[in-house]
Amino acid sequence: MKKLFALTLLCTAISFCFLSCSEDDDYPSIIGSWSEFSETTGEYISMKTELIWTFKENNTASERFILMVNNVTSADVTKTFTYQYDGKTIKFAGGESYFEYEVYVSGNKMKLGSEEDGYFELTKK
């Protein structure tokens, strides 16, 4: 009887561990588009930049950077990646590049980056 009770407790503990470690962990979703916008205006020149990160459910992401000088698009570059997200960090791979960023999500705000590379202050679109 003691062995059966101990086995039942062990099975319950293992089941609880699997349930708490499942794919549906309780961390904020990053799925969707997030952007950061800045504008600098001077007497003769104005500059606008927009960075848009888009995360999809199939673990692919894109980073789009748009630069406008005096309302003329000077750059519009998109890079694509695969990613793994664990609620605190995100690992990116694309082409020959691989990097890891910290992720902090609160409501419609996301802080994405690292001490070394700096942080993006993104807002959900």
N, C-alpha and C positions, 0 to 999 in steps of 0.2 A: 504494500500500500504506500509506504514512504517513497519507494522508487517511482511509482506511478505519479504521485504528487510532485516529486522533484522533476520528472520528465515533463509534466504538464506546465510547471512554472518555467522550465527552460524553453519549451516551445512557445509559450506566451511571450517571453522576453525576446526571442528571436523574431517572432512575428511583429512585435512592436518596433524593433530595430529596423526591419525591412520597410514597414509602413512609414516610419519617420525619415528614412533615407530615400524615399521614392522620388521619382521624377517631379512630383508635384510639391516640391519643397516650398516652404512658406516664405519665399523671398520675392521682392517686387519684380514685376515683369518689365522688361526693357523693349518688348516688341512694339514696333512703330517707328515713327520718324521724330528725331530730336534735333533742335537747331540752336546755333549761337550766332548772333548778328552784332556787327559793330559798324559804326559810321564815324568818320572824321571829316570835318568840313573846315576848309581854310578859305582865304580870300580868293585864291585862284584855282584851287584844286579841292575836289572832294573824293573821298574813297569809302566804299562800302564793301564789307566782307560778310559772307554767310557760309557757315559750315553746317552741313546736314548729315547726321548719322542716321541710317535706317537699318533696323534690326528685324529680320524675318524669322518666323517660326521654324524654318528649315535650317537654322543655324548659319545663315549667310547674312552678311552685312555689307553696306556700302558707306563710303565717306565721300561726300561731294563738297568741294570747295569752290566758291564763286567770288571773284574779285571784280569790282566795278570802279573805274576811275572816271570821274566827271560823267557819270551815268552811261558809260560805255563798258561793256563786258570785256575785261582784259584777260581773264582766265576762268575756265569752267572745267574742272578736273574731277573725275570720279574714280575711286579705287574700290575694288571689291575684295572681300575677305570671307573666310569661314571663321566661326567663333565657337568657343565653349564658355558658358557663363555659369558660375556657381553661387551667385548672390552677392559676392564680395569682390571677385575679380573676373576679368574677361580675358581670354587668351585668343589672339587673332593670328591667322595664318593666311597669307596671300602672296602668290608668286614666290619670290625668294625671301620675303620678309616674315618675321615672326616676332610678336611683342605681346606684352601683358600689361593691362591697365587695372587700376582700382575702380570700383563702381560704387557710387552712393546715390540712391534714388529716394526721393521724398516727394510724394504727390506727382506733380507734373514737372519736377526739376530733377536733373541728373548731373552729378559731378563725375567726370570720366577722365582718367589720366594717371600720371605718376609724378612723383617728386622730381625725377630726372627730366621728363619731357614737359611737365606742366599739366594743368588741368583745363578741360573744357567745361564751361558752365552752360549746360544745355536745357532747353525748355521743350516739352513735348508739343508737337504740332497738332 
